[in-house]
Amino acid sequence: MMIGRGFVRAGALVAGLTAAALAAEVKVTQGPPREKFLWSPMFLEMPLEVSPETRAGAWVNVDDFDAWACDFVHIRRIATRIDERKDRVDLDIKVFTFTEASRDKAVRMEFRLLHGEELIGKTTLGHIEAEEKKRGYGVARITIPKERWPAEASLVMQIDVQVAND
């Protein structure tokens, strides 16, 4: 049950889609917060930097969300990789979770990639099995037509996290 939206800044982010440090912040919102514990749904936002360096195809890890729990599930890491093809760009996403002692959970995540106010791609990670006291894992891909992919830009990935008992 969503009672309102609290707002929490999770600190400086090192990454996005580049190995260089970015002077940006990740955001975690929902409410009401109990310290760093939130109820589902939880809303995440993270910057992604598109530059020549990010086109190397290496995975870039974002660990800044680990301090926050959504219904006892921590998002330990979000890893991203750009894979440029002839006619499209694939943004591969890996998500790693950890579930505290409570009960088994099912995690659903929706990803939206924005360039300014323009939505350039979206996808859903339909189900991560988040068993109690264990790690979970899921993968997703956003495919963007080459003509919509910015050569160099600061993008934002918005992520909706929904957790339910499994």
Helices and strands as residue ranges (DSSP letters): E 6-13, E 24-30, E 37-38, E 42-50, G 52-56, E 60-62, E 69-70, E 73-84, E 88-99, E 105-115, E 118-130, E 135-145, G 146-148, E 153-165
